[in-house]
Amino acid sequence: MFGRFDIAWETHAQALVVPTRALMRENGEDVLYVVRDGAAWRQPVEIGIGRRDVTEILSGLAASDAVVIAGQG
């Protein structure tokens, strides 16, 4: 019998998080693609703690930004 679980060893209240699958690593930088004026733009970001499904964004992204989560590769 097997089980899967997560252990929270650190939490950040009110953290800005994105789906981990939206993050990409390009030229040594963590980047997201955000939608502005109907086009996707490359946005370098600083990441914090993460889990399998979400990752904290420390800087480089506003809460109002629309993030591309599929097809950015």
MARRO-210731 format. One line per field, with one value per residue (C-alpha): residue in one letter; x, y, z. Coordinates in pm, 1 decimal. Last residue first. Example, Ala and Ser with C-alpha at 12.3 -4.5 7.8 and 13.67 -1.06 7.14 Angstrom:
BEGIN
residuo = s/a
c1 = 1367.0/1230.0
c2 = -106.0/-450.0
c3 = 714.0/780.0
END
This chain:
BEGIN
residuo = g/q/g/a/i/v/v/a/d/s/a/a/l/g/s/l/i/e/t/v/d/r/r/g/i/g/i/e/v/p/q/r/w/a/a/g/d/r/v/v/y/l/v/d/e/g/n/e/r/m/l/a/r/t/p/v/v/l/a/q/a/h/t/e/w/a/i/d/f/r/g/f/m
c1 = 716.0/437.3/167.6/-9.6/-10.0/7.0/-26.1/-272.8/-124.8/-354.4/-155.2/154.5/463.0/838.2/893.1/843.8/638.2/533.7/501.7/194.8/128.1/421.9/495.8/685.9/882.8/1006.2/1049.3/1200.1/1047.6/1158.6/860.7/839.6/541.1/235.7/18.9/-339.9/-244.6/-50.6/-61.1/212.9/475.6/663.6/1036.3/1296.0/1634.0/1946.2/1903.1/1541.0/1376.2/998.4/715.8/351.1/360.3/418.4/71.2/113.7/135.0/127.6/161.4/-110.9/16.4/351.7/383.8/680.8/716.9/396.5/414.9/253.9/111.5/114.2/21.4/128.4/0.0
c2 = 2662.5/2899.4/2658.4/2630.6/2844.0/3196.3/3444.6/3735.0/4011.9/4161.9/4018.3/4188.0/3995.8/4059.4/3987.4/3721.6/3472.0/3164.1/2835.1/2613.3/2247.9/2040.1/2284.6/2607.8/2850.2/3171.7/3269.0/3581.4/3669.3/3742.4/3835.0/3723.7/3883.1/3708.8/3926.0/4057.6/4397.3/4233.8/3863.6/3735.5/3472.1/3360.6/3345.5/3195.9/3301.6/3101.8/3156.6/3039.4/2844.6/2826.9/2875.1/2824.9/2456.2/2568.6/2727.9/3079.8/3217.2/3564.9/3510.3/3642.8/3435.6/3267.8/2913.4/2700.8/2336.6/2225.1/1847.7/1705.6/1354.5/1049.3/697.9/345.4/0.0
c3 = -2500.1/-2388.6/-2501.6/-2166.1/-1850.2/-1995.9/-1709.1/-1691.3/-1473.3/-1202.7/-910.0/-1047.8/-1156.0/-1146.0/-778.7/-508.7/-710.8/-510.0/-695.6/-739.3/-837.3/-708.4/-435.4/-430.9/-220.2/-372.9/-737.0/-885.4/-1220.5/-1577.2/-1799.7/-2164.4/-2339.0/-2485.5/-2710.5/-2686.3/-2544.3/-2261.2/-2177.7/-1948.7/-2021.1/-1713.9/-1660.2/-1427.0/-1558.9/-1649.9/-2023.1/-2006.9/-1722.2/-1760.4/-1515.2/-1617.5/-1511.3/-1152.0/-1147.7/-1015.0/-660.9/-503.9/-129.7/103.4/396.4/343.4/478.0/575.9/669.3/501.0/458.4/147.5/112.8/-112.2/-8.1/-91.1/0.0
END
